[in-house]
Amino acid sequence: MTGSVPPLDDVTGARQELTVVLPVRLLRVPAWSEGPFPFELGSRRTDAETRSTYFAPASARALYGAPGRPRRWYLPLDTKHDGLHLLGMELLRAATARRPEHALAVLHFSVERPLLPVLRALAGRRPTSAGEPLTGPFDPAGLLAGIADVRDPSAPFAIARPYSIAFMAPTAQHAPALRSGLEGELPATADRWLWQLASRSTPEDFPLPPETAPEQLRDVLRISADWSALVLRQGAAFLGHRTDTGTGDFFEFGALHSRTVYLDALLLGALQRDHIDELTDELSEVFTSSRLARRVTTLERNIAVFRSTYWRQHLTAHGAANDLLLAFQNQHRLPARFQEILAEAADYSRLVQTQESQQISGALGVLTILGLPLGTALGILQVVDDHSVPHLLIAVGLSVAATAAVLTTRYGRLVLSSLRGGEDKA
């Protein structure tokens, strides 16, 4: 952006909302209200009951829980500091098979100063004039003290920086984001602004190459003529394309959606990502134990639970939430990674079946090697009606000798090898 185009890091929108998501370790169920944060707009209250009508039942259970088994809690707050207003917090239980204490913390802010510097600070960009947003009264460790621990960056499911979802509605002065007329064409700078909000970067931080810019911006979602969205790996953004007229404007509804049902679509994507990360980790450890069959059985069960509970690519009949989820999945390659998990698990399952078949064949071979000489000797004694104990012991001894001789043959060694292989890996 050059000439008279104002840099986005100096811009304060007419309406700016920010949602921050970070992984935590849940210590106890909070004494908060159950359900997602119920933002209100007029007579509309976005509680779990209202949102559940928007999502398919399976997706709603993953996001809100079931009667008597809540998965989500919220706490209203009213804390202002340095141009940020913390409206409240949420906790979403995101337990996995290995880490039942895993959860996601969600912080809801309104921003009353330039938004991009705050996003850059969240991303750890330097230098930045915004300071670290999640400090002082907004420090998650203090806000969640005794309830949840913020994960160390090196811990499983931890991310180096929190995920951010930004919403900005422009004023009449923000021509780079505005359409020319009600349904006119968007200037190229609109998507550049959207990219900066989602990537939490300026052109100096990350100069978008002109040769690849169309490809980088091809996933921009046009929700309507009024606004667009872009989902990237570390952040998502919503940007308006006409002037926000204030109270009663459509952007009140847009901002509400960005921090409720659209947030929930992205949260479901985060749940899917964390479970796929854990399944990938399980796959890498299959051969670290001698109990291959048990590990593969556990892995297959965990895959089935994940597939039944979380793996959704269709959330609702309303298209935008589906598109946001698909964009998040594509950014993290979740469909391709899950297909790789299924293929690799199937290979391990076939390997276990092959080993079990070999073990069964080996056991039958041992029974044959042991039973044939002994059965022959005992049969001979029975035919000749010989009940002498010494003769019986001689027959048993000859049978053992014959068995030992057979075990020294190639067939006997193959049987023993099959049994050892099954025991080592089962």
MIKOLRO-871736 format. One record per residue (C-alpha): residue number from 1; x, y, z. Coordinates in pm, 1 decimal, decimal comma. Each point is the difference from the previous one (the first is absolute). Example, Ala and Ser with C-alpha at 12.3 -4.5 7.8 and 13.67 -1.06 7.14 Angstrom:
<atoms>
   pos          u          v          w
     1     1230,0     -450,0      780,0
     2      137,0      344,0      -66,0
</atoms>
This chain:
<atoms>
   pos          u          v          w
     1        0,0        0,0        0,0
     2      147,4      329,2     -104,7
     3      -92,7      360,5      -56,2
     4     -304,9      124,6      187,3
     5      -96,1     -345,6      127,7
     6       26,0       12,0      380,4
     7      196,8     -281,2      162,4
     8     -224,7     -239,5      185,7
     9      209,4       14,7      314,4
    10     -120,2      358,8       49,6
    11     -368,3      -79,3      -59,6
    12     -270,5      -27,1      265,6
    13     -322,2     -143,4     -139,7
    14     -349,0      114,3       86,3
    15      -53,5     -338,4      170,7
    16      281,1     -230,9      105,6
    17      -36,5     -335,4      174,9
    18      270,2     -247,6       92,4
    19      -25,2     -360,2      117,6
    20      310,0     -177,6      130,1
    21       19,2     -381,1       29,3
    22      277,3     -180,5      186,2
    23       50,1     -357,2      126,9
    24       -7,7      -60,2      374,8
    25       10,9     -290,4      242,8
    26     -328,3      -19,2      189,4
    27       56,1      -49,3      372,8
    28     -364,2      -10,4      106,0
    29     -344,9       76,8     -129,4
    30      -50,1      375,3       49,0
    31     -284,8      135,8      209,2
    32     -113,4      198,9     -302,3
    33     -325,4       -5,7     -192,9
    34      -38,5     -293,9     -235,8
    35       -1,7       46,5     -374,4
    36      164,7      238,4     -249,5
    37       16,4      373,2       70,1
    38     -356,6      124,6      -67,3
    39       56,0      325,6     -185,2
    40     -320,6      194,5      -49,2
    41     -126,6      219,3     -282,9
    42     -351,2      133,0       43,9
    43     -219,3     -297,3       81,4
    44      257,8     -246,1     -129,9
    45      204,9     -185,5      263,1
    46      268,6     -231,2     -135,2
    47       -9,4     -265,7      271,9
    48       52,5     -373,6      -53,0
    49     -366,7      -58,9      -80,5
    50       -2,0      267,1     -270,7
    51      330,6     -107,1     -153,2
    52      -97,8     -366,6        2,8
    53     -274,6       81,4     -250,8
    54      266,7      134,7     -232,7
    55      227,6     -306,1       12,8
    56      -58,6     -365,6      -76,1
    57      -63,0     -203,1      321,2
    58      336,3     -179,5       -8,1
    59      188,0      328,4      -38,7
    60     -207,0      163,0      274,5
    61       84,7     -283,2      241,7
    62      370,2       40,0      -74,0
    63      -18,2      375,6       60,6
    64     -247,5       26,9      288,3
    65      -33,3     -345,7      152,2
    66     -321,7     -181,2       86,7
    67     -251,2       37,3      285,4
    68      180,1      -81,8      323,6
    69      337,0      -15,3     -179,4
    70      104,6      357,8      -76,9
    71      314,1       64,5     -202,0
    72        0,7      377,9       16,7
    73      -19,1      273,0      263,3
    74       10,1      381,1      -10,2
    75       69,6      291,3      232,2
    76     -107,4      360,0      -79,8
    77      260,7      265,9       78,1
    78       33,2      374,2      -41,8
    79      370,1       88,8        6,5
    80      151,3      289,7     -194,9
    81      370,4       63,6      -45,9
    82      210,9      174,2     -262,0
    83     -270,4       19,4     -267,1
    84     -122,4     -357,1       51,7
    85     -328,2      -98,5      163,1
    86      -27,4     -359,7      123,9
    87     -366,4     -100,1      -21,5
    88       30,4     -354,6      127,6
    89      163,3     -341,0      -19,5
    90      -97,6     -351,2     -101,0
    91      144,4     -343,9       62,0
    92      -63,4     -287,1     -240,5
    93       91,9     -348,6      117,5
    94      203,2     -157,8     -279,0
    95      101,0     -328,0      164,7
    96      184,5     -258,5     -206,4
    97       71,9     -366,4       70,9
    98      344,7       73,1      141,0
    99      -61,5      344,2      148,8
   100     -340,6       21,8      167,6
   101       91,0      338,6      152,3
   102       44,1      174,9     -337,4
   103     -221,5      307,1      -50,7
   104      -22,9      321,2     -202,8
   105      -31,6      340,2      165,4
   106     -178,0      276,2     -192,4
   107       35,6      370,0       86,0
   108     -240,2      254,4     -152,8
   109      122,2      357,7      -48,3
   110     -117,8      323,0     -154,1
   111      287,1      211,2     -132,0
   112       -8,5      378,8       13,4
   113      336,1       76,0     -160,8
   114      169,3     -110,3     -324,2
   115      -67,6     -370,4      -31,5
   116      296,1     -122,0     -205,2
   117      268,1       93,7      258,0
   118     -191,5     -203,9      259,4
   119       -9,0     -296,7     -238,4
   120      370,7       39,6      -78,6
   121       77,0       -2,7      371,2
   122     -203,7     -319,0       43,1
   123      206,5     -152,1     -280,5
   124      324,3      105,5      166,2
   125       96,7      242,4     -277,7
   126      278,0      240,1       81,2
   127       19,6      290,1       26,0
   128     -353,7       88,3      106,7
   129     -138,9      297,0      188,4
   130     -292,5     -198,3      141,7
   131      185,7     -186,4      273,4
   132     -102,0     -351,3       95,8
   133     -383,7       -4,6       11,2
   134      -31,9     -307,5      221,7
   135      175,7      147,7      301,9
   136     -106,5      188,1      310,7
   137     -377,0      -28,7       51,0
   138      -24,8     -211,5     -318,0
   139      261,9     -257,6       96,0
   140     -166,1     -341,9      -55,0
   141      201,0     -149,8      286,1
   142     -160,4      244,6      240,9
   143     -345,8      -11,7     -154,3
   144       -5,9     -381,4       16,3
   145      188,7      -44,9      328,6
   146     -109,8     -318,6      176,2
   147     -217,2     -101,5     -296,5
   148      241,0      -60,2     -286,1
   149      371,1       25,5      -77,5
   150      116,7      166,9     -317,7
   151      201,1     -256,5     -192,4
   152      373,0       32,5      -41,0
   153       90,2       62,2     -368,0
   154      183,3     -334,4       -7,4
   155     -296,4     -197,5      135,0
   156     -232,2     -207,9     -220,9
   157     -275,8      207,1     -164,4
   158      177,3      321,4       99,6
   159       52,5      261,6     -267,7
   160      270,9      259,8        1,7
   161     -258,5      280,3      -13,6
   162     -375,5        9,7       65,0
   163     -241,5      -35,7     -290,8
   164     -182,1      327,1      -75,3
   165     -329,8       79,6     -169,2
   166      -26,3      368,0      -93,2
   167     -300,1      199,0     -120,8
   168       21,5      353,1     -137,8
   169     -274,4      213,6     -152,9
   170      130,7      308,7     -186,4
   171      -96,6      365,1       11,0
   172      -56,8      220,7     -302,6
   173      368,4       98,4       10,1
   174      119,6     -358,1      -53,3
   175      -20,4       -1,6     -378,8
   176      248,5     -291,4      -41,6
   177     -260,2     -235,9      150,8
   178     -315,4      144,2     -159,7
   179     -189,3     -103,6     -309,3
   180      -64,0      261,5     -264,2
   181     -374,2       23,9       44,7
   182     -238,3     -244,7      162,6
   183      110,1     -297,3     -208,7
   184      296,8      145,1     -184,3
   185      336,5     -163,3      -40,3
   186      233,3      -31,8      295,4
   187      338,5      171,6      -24,6
   188      299,8     -231,1       16,3
   189       97,4      161,8      327,8
   190     -306,3     -150,0      172,8
   191      139,6     -351,9      -17,4
   192      345,4      129,3       94,8
   193     -149,4      147,8      316,6
   194     -184,6     -325,5       65,1
   195      325,2     -192,6      -45,2
   196      179,2      223,5      247,9
   197     -272,5      -46,8      262,9
   198       -4,8     -378,1      -42,0
   199      379,0      -42,3      -23,8
   200       58,9      260,2      273,0
   201      270,7      161,4     -208,3
   202       86,2      313,2     -195,7
   203      163,8        2,0     -344,5
   204      326,4       61,2      183,6
   205      -51,7     -311,6      213,8
   206     -103,6     -217,7     -292,6
   207        8,8      154,7     -347,8
   208     -256,2     -195,8     -199,7
   209      167,9      -87,8     -334,3
   210     -198,9      149,0     -292,7
   211       56,3     -320,5     -196,3
   212     -172,9     -217,0      264,7
   213     -243,9      252,3      146,3
   214     -301,3     -128,3     -200,4
   215       68,2     -354,1      122,9
   216       47,6      115,9      360,2
   217     -328,2      192,8      -10,5
   218     -205,4     -254,9     -192,5
   219     -151,9     -132,8      322,6
   220     -159,4      332,3       92,1
   221     -362,4      -71,7       83,6
   222     -253,7      254,1     -126,5
   223     -270,9      -36,3      261,0
   224     -204,0      270,3     -172,6
   225       59,1      329,5     -176,4
   226       35,2      156,5      345,2
   227      292,8     -201,4      134,5
   228      263,0     -265,4      -61,9
   229      196,8     -249,4      208,3
   230      339,5     -166,6      -23,5
   231      123,4     -296,9      204,7
   232      373,2      -65,1       38,3
   233      198,0     -237,9      221,2
   234       53,0      242,2      290,3
   235     -295,9      232,9      -36,0
   236     -324,2       89,9     -173,5
   237     -145,4      337,6      -88,4
   238     -329,8      158,8     -105,4
   239        2,8      334,5     -182,3
   240     -295,5      219,5      -97,8
   241      -25,1      156,5     -344,5
   242     -237,4      289,2       60,1
   243      -24,0      274,7      256,6
   244     -116,9     -106,2      345,8
   245     -280,0      240,2       95,0
   246        4,4      -88,5      371,2
   247     -284,4     -122,8      219,4
   248     -249,1     -210,4     -193,7
   249      238,6      -65,2     -288,5
   250       33,0     -348,7     -150,2
   251      354,4      -17,4      132,8
   252     -141,4      -43,0      351,4
   253     -136,4     -331,1     -123,7
   254      322,1      -75,2     -189,6
   255      213,6       58,4      308,9
   256     -236,3     -220,3      201,8
   257       33,6     -281,2     -251,9
   258      379,9       31,0      -13,9
   259       31,7      -66,7      373,8
   260     -276,6     -261,3       32,0
   261      -94,8     -247,4     -275,4
   262      298,2       82,0     -222,2
   263      228,5      -27,3      300,7
   264     -156,0     -337,7       76,8
   265       73,3     -124,6     -352,3
   266      366,6       87,2       50,4
   267        0,6     -154,7      349,1
   268     -124,4     -326,4     -146,6
   269      286,8       18,7     -247,2
   270      240,8       46,9      292,1
   271     -146,1     -307,3      174,0
   272       47,9     -200,3     -317,3
   273      357,8      124,0      -39,6
   274       93,4      -95,1      358,2
   275     -147,1     -349,2      -30,6
   276      172,6      -58,4     -333,6
   277      327,6      117,8      156,0
   278      -45,1     -257,8      276,5
   279      -91,4     -279,7     -242,4
   280      311,2       83,0     -202,4
   281      205,0      -22,3      316,9
   282     -157,9     -337,0       82,8
   283       90,6     -130,7     -345,2
   284      362,6       97,2       49,8
   285       14,3     -203,3      322,6
   286     -159,5     -322,3     -125,0
   287      330,9     -187,9      -16,7
   288      147,6      137,6      324,9
   289     -166,0     -280,6      197,9
   290        1,5     -377,3      -34,4
   291     -380,2       -7,2       18,5
   292      -74,9       92,1     -360,6
   293     -347,0     -157,9      -11,1
   294     -116,3      185,5      310,5
   295      137,6      332,2     -126,9
   296     -167,1      -40,1     -338,9
   297     -330,6      -92,4      163,3
   298       16,5      311,0      220,7
   299       92,6      214,3     -299,5
   300     -292,2     -132,0     -204,9
   301     -238,1       69,0      287,2
   302      129,3      357,0       39,1
   303      -38,7       56,9     -373,1
   304     -358,6     -128,2       12,8
   305      -85,4      224,8      297,9
   306      152,2      303,5     -172,7
   307     -179,3      -75,0     -323,9
   308     -333,8      -40,2      175,9
   309       32,9      296,7      236,2
   310      201,6      270,9     -174,4
   311       69,4      -67,5     -364,8
   312     -252,0      220,9     -177,1
   313       37,8      191,2     -323,9
   314     -362,7      106,7       -9,4
   315     -117,7      199,1      301,4
   316     -322,7      158,9     -103,8
   317     -230,7       87,4     -286,4
   318      136,9      355,0       24,8
   319      293,9       17,3     -240,1
   320      241,0      249,0      161,0
   321       73,1     -212,8      309,5
   322       69,2     -303,2     -219,3
   323      232,6      204,6     -219,3
   324      189,0      130,9      302,2
   325       46,7     -352,4      136,8
   326      118,6     -127,7     -338,2
   327      243,1      291,7      -26,4
   328      142,0      -81,5      344,8
   329       29,2     -367,8      -91,7
   330      176,5       83,3     -325,1
   331      245,4      233,6      172,6
   332      103,0     -285,0      229,8
   333      -34,4     -272,8     -266,6
   334     -238,9     -187,0      228,0
   335     -187,3     -203,0     -266,2
   336      323,9     -119,7     -159,1
   337      158,6      -73,9      337,9
   338     -304,1     -196,6      114,9
   339        3,5     -207,0     -318,5
   340      368,4      -74,2       62,1
   341      -85,6     -107,1      355,7
   342     -272,8     -234,1     -127,0
   343      231,8     -151,1     -261,8
   344      285,7      -50,1      245,3
   345     -229,3     -148,8      266,1
   346     -138,0     -240,0     -261,9
   347      356,3     -109,7      -84,8
   348       73,6      -67,4      366,6
   349     -325,6     -190,1       37,4
   350       92,6     -224,5     -292,8
   351      342,7      -54,2      154,0
   352     -157,9     -107,9      329,4
   353     -239,4     -232,4     -182,4
   354      291,3     -155,2     -189,8
   355      196,6      -53,0      320,0
   356     -300,7     -150,3      175,9
   357      -52,6     -238,1     -292,6
   358      365,1      -99,4       19,5
   359      -30,1      -55,2      373,5
   360     -308,2     -219,6      -42,5
   361      173,5     -200,3     -272,1
   362      305,6      -36,5      221,5
   363     -210,0     -121,3      291,0
   364     -169,8     -258,3     -221,9
   365      341,5     -107,6     -124,8
   366      125,3      -47,3      357,0
   367     -306,0     -206,9       83,4
   368       69,6     -211,2     -304,9
   369      369,7      -45,4       82,9
   370      -69,9      -82,6      362,8
   371     -316,2     -199,1      -46,3
   372       80,9     -224,4     -293,5
   373      293,9     -197,5      153,4
   374     -165,3      -19,9      341,9
   375     -335,6      -99,5     -143,6
   376      164,8     -264,9     -218,9
   377      192,0     -149,5      293,9
   378     -302,1       -8,4      227,7
   379     -209,8     -144,0     -279,3
   380      247,2     -285,3      -48,7
   381        0,3      -81,3      373,4
   382     -377,2       -1,8        2,1
   383      -19,9     -231,1     -303,1
   384      237,2     -254,4      153,5
   385     -179,3       38,4      334,5
   386      326,3       88,5      178,3
   387      -63,3      166,3      339,5
   388      358,9       -6,8      121,4
   389      113,6      324,1      158,5
   390      361,9      -39,1     -117,7
   391     -120,7      -57,4     -354,0
   392     -219,3      313,5       28,6
   393      299,3      204,3      116,3
   394      209,5     -140,0     -283,7
   395     -273,3       95,9     -246,1
   396      -17,5      353,3      139,9
   397      378,5       30,0      -14,9
   398        6,6     -115,5     -361,6
   399     -277,5      249,1      -80,2
   400      197,7      284,5      157,0
   401      308,7     -105,7     -194,8
   402     -198,1      -14,4     -322,2
   403     -150,9      342,4       72,7
   404      344,8      147,1       68,2
   405      125,3     -148,2     -325,0
   406     -290,0      150,0     -193,9
   407       61,8      342,4      159,9
   408      352,7       -4,4     -142,2
   409     -137,8      -26,0     -353,2
   410      -80,4      299,8     -217,3
   411     -373,2      -44,1       69,0
   412       55,4      -12,5      375,8
   413      218,2      309,9       -5,2
   414     -266,3      182,3     -202,4
   415     -265,3      -90,0      257,4
   416      215,1      121,6      288,9
   417       83,5      319,2     -188,5
   418     -370,8       70,8      -58,4
   419      -76,4      -45,6      369,0
   420      286,5      224,6      108,0
   421     -102,5      267,3     -248,6
   422     -358,2       -1,4      125,6
   423      104,6       19,7      363,7
   424      244,8      282,6      -61,0
   425     -248,7      221,6     -178,6
   426     -340,6      -92,8      131,4
</atoms>
